[in-house]
Amino acid sequence: MQVTCPNCGARYAVDPLAIGPTGRTVQCARCSHRWRERPIVPAAVAPPPPRPVPDFVIRPPTYNSGLPALATPPAKSHWAQWLSVAGLAVVVLVIAAYAFRGEILAALPVEWRDFLHIDALRDLFRQ
């Protein structure tokens, strides 16, 4: 804060806390004049003026205003997702059957081996 002597016009830089909230008596170092210095009261801060609102917010759309209707997005089909899950399950089952083929053949009854011609297929692939 800057304090100016009313008698000689000398200026002094003073900390506002040194003046205090109620004011203080100060003395000029040049002319020895004494006066009461009051604290600077900040001006009341006025709220900023309201911003203008664009017209398109004020006026709601009217019926048949010429605007195109909003298109609804097509419903998503999940058949590709289900097909990929089913294909993955088949691949996992085939890999598991190949990995455990010995245990599976040992667990099959003899009648099923004859029905499925497993021994003939085994001989076919051995050659």
C-alpha positions in Angstrom: 0.0 0.0 0.0 1.2 3.5 -0.8 0.9 6.3 1.8 1.1 9.9 0.7 1.8 12.8 3.1 -1.1 15.4 2.7 1.3 18.2 3.7 4.4 17.8 1.5 3.3 14.9 -0.9 6.1 12.5 0.1 5.2 8.9 -0.8 5.9 5.8 1.3 5.4 2.1 0.7 3.8 0.6 3.7 2.6 -2.9 4.5 -1.2 -2.9 4.8 -1.0 -5.0 7.9 1.0 -2.2 9.6 -2.0 0.2 9.1 -4.4 -2.4 10.6 -8.1 -2.8 10.1 -9.0 0.4 12.1 -6.3 2.7 10.8 -3.2 4.3 12.4 -1.6 7.7 13.0 1.5 8.1 10.9 4.2 10.8 10.7 6.0 12.0 7.6 9.8 11.6 7.7 10.4 14.7 5.6 8.1 17.3 7.1 7.2 15.6 10.5 3.5 16.1 9.7 1.1 13.7 11.5 -2.2 12.4 10.1 -4.5 9.4 10.5 -4.2 6.9 7.7 -7.2 4.8 7.1 -7.0 1.2 5.6 -8.0 0.7 2.0 -11.5 -0.8 2.0 -11.8 -3.1 -1.0 -14.7 -2.3 -3.2 -17.5 -4.7 -3.1 -17.0 -7.2 -5.9 -20.1 -7.1 -8.1 -21.1 -10.4 -9.7 -20.3 -10.6 -13.4 -23.2 -9.8 -15.6 -25.2 -12.8 -16.8 -24.1 -14.2 -20.1 -26.6 -14.0 -22.9 -28.2 -17.3 -23.7 -28.3 -18.4 -27.3 -31.7 -18.5 -29.0 -31.5 -22.2 -29.7 -31.6 -22.9 -26.0 -34.5 -20.6 -25.3 -36.9 -21.8 -28.0 -37.7 -25.5 -27.9 -38.2 -27.3 -31.2 -41.8 -27.2 -32.4 -43.8 -29.9 -34.1 -42.8 -30.4 -37.7 -40.1 -27.7 -37.6 -38.3 -29.1 -40.6 -35.5 -30.8 -38.6 -34.7 -34.4 -39.6 -35.8 -37.1 -37.3 -33.1 -38.8 -35.3 -32.4 -42.2 -36.8 -32.3 -45.1 -34.4 -29.2 -47.2 -34.7 -29.8 -50.7 -36.0 -30.0 -53.4 -33.4 -26.8 -55.3 -33.0 -26.8 -58.9 -34.0 -24.8 -61.2 -31.7 -24.8 -64.2 -34.0 -21.2 -63.7 -34.9 -20.2 -63.6 -31.3 -22.1 -66.8 -30.5 -20.7 -68.5 -33.6 -17.1 -67.7 -32.5 -17.8 -69.0 -29.0 -19.2 -72.2 -30.4 -16.3 -72.7 -32.8 -13.8 -72.1 -29.9 -15.7 -74.7 -27.8 -15.4 -77.3 -30.7 -11.7 -76.6 -31.1 -11.1 -77.1 -27.4 -13.0 -80.3 -27.4 -11.1 -81.7 -30.4 -7.8 -80.8 -28.8 -8.8 -82.4 -25.5 -10.0 -85.6 -27.4 -6.7 -85.8 -29.2 -4.7 -85.2 -26.1 -6.6 -87.9 -24.1 -7.3 -90.3 -27.0 -5.6 -93.3 -25.2 -7.8 -92.8 -22.1 -10.9 -92.3 -24.1 -10.3 -95.5 -26.1 -9.6 -97.5 -23.0 -12.9 -96.3 -21.4 -15.0 -97.2 -24.5 -16.9 -100.5 -24.4 -15.9 -103.1 -27.0 -19.3 -102.9 -28.7 -18.7 -99.2 -29.4 -15.3 -99.8 -30.9 -16.9 -102.2 -33.4 -19.7 -99.8 -34.1 -17.4 -96.8 -34.7 -14.8 -98.9 -36.6 -12.1 -97.4 -34.4 -9.7 -100.3 -35.0 -10.1 -100.0 -38.7 -9.4 -96.2 -38.6 -6.3 -96.8 -36.5 -5.0 -99.3 -39.0 -5.8 -96.9 -41.8 -3.6 -94.1 -40.3 -0.8 -96.4 -39.3 0.2 -97.3 -42.9 
